[in-house]
Structures are given as C-alpha cells and as structure tokens.
Amino acid sequence: MMNKKQNLAEKLSALVSRAGSQRKALKLIESVRGTAPTKSAIDRAVKGSGTEYAMHCMISDLEEALKNE
C-alpha cells in the first residue's frame, strides 16, 4: 500500500508531465503565485523527498495553472 507522500509525488509527477517539463512547471507556478520553487525543489518533490506541505502547494498551483491554460 502506498503512503500519502508517495501518492503526492505521483500526482505531482503527472502534473509536471502535463506541463511539459520541470522548467515549464516552474513558469506555470510562477504565473499563479508570482514566485516559484526552485527546479531542484520540484525534482526532490517528484522523487518523494519533499515535505508533504510543499508537495501539496506545488500540486495546487499546477492544477490551477493548467486549468487556466
């Protein structure tokens, strides 16, 4: 059974794929928030080593940005 952090990492990974790349995901997050995490922070989160809170924020921001595209 997968834990919550793994589920968040998989969901974030799918959203980054929809964005096209981690750099494009950064630009989308920045368009929503006016600021964005670093590429390495997204990379760590996609691999499941970010905090749950940071992962959740990235997911929410990407979902909002992709909805507006």
C-alpha positions in Angstrom: 0.0 0.0 0.0 1.3 3.4 -1.0 1.6 6.1 1.6 0.4 9.7 1.4 3.8 11.1 0.4 4.1 8.6 -2.5 0.7 9.5 -3.7 1.5 13.2 -3.7 4.8 12.5 -5.5 3.0 10.6 -8.2 0.3 13.2 -8.6 3.0 16.0 -8.8 4.9 13.9 -11.4 1.9 13.6 -13.5 1.2 17.3 -13.4 4.8 18.1 -14.3 4.5 15.8 -17.2 1.3 17.6 -18.3 3.2 20.9 -18.0 5.9 19.5 -20.4 8.9 19.8 -18.1 10.1 20.9 -14.7 11.1 24.3 -16.1 7.7 24.8 -17.7 6.1 23.7 -14.4 8.1 26.4 -12.7 6.8 29.0 -15.1 3.2 27.9 -14.6 3.6 28.0 -10.8 5.1 31.5 -11.1 2.2 32.6 -13.2 -0.2 31.7 -10.4 1.8 32.7 -7.3 4.2 35.4 -8.6 7.0 33.2 -7.3 8.0 29.6 -7.7 10.1 26.9 -6.0 13.5 26.0 -7.4 13.9 23.4 -10.1 15.7 21.2 -7.6 12.9 21.6 -5.1 10.4 20.3 -7.7 12.8 17.5 -8.6 13.1 16.4 -5.0 9.3 16.6 -4.5 8.7 14.5 -7.7 11.1 11.9 -6.2 9.1 11.9 -2.9 11.7 13.6 -0.7 10.0 17.0 -0.3 7.7 17.9 2.5 4.0 17.0 2.2 3.1 20.6 2.6 5.4 21.8 -0.2 4.3 19.0 -2.5 0.6 19.9 -1.8 1.3 23.5 -2.6 3.0 22.7 -5.9 0.2 20.4 -6.8 -2.5 23.0 -6.1 -0.6 25.7 -8.0 0.0 23.5 -11.0 -3.6 22.3 -11.1 -4.8 25.9 -11.1 -2.3 27.0 -13.8 -3.1 24.0 -16.0 -6.9 24.7 -15.6 -6.3 28.3 -16.8 -4.4 27.2 -19.9 
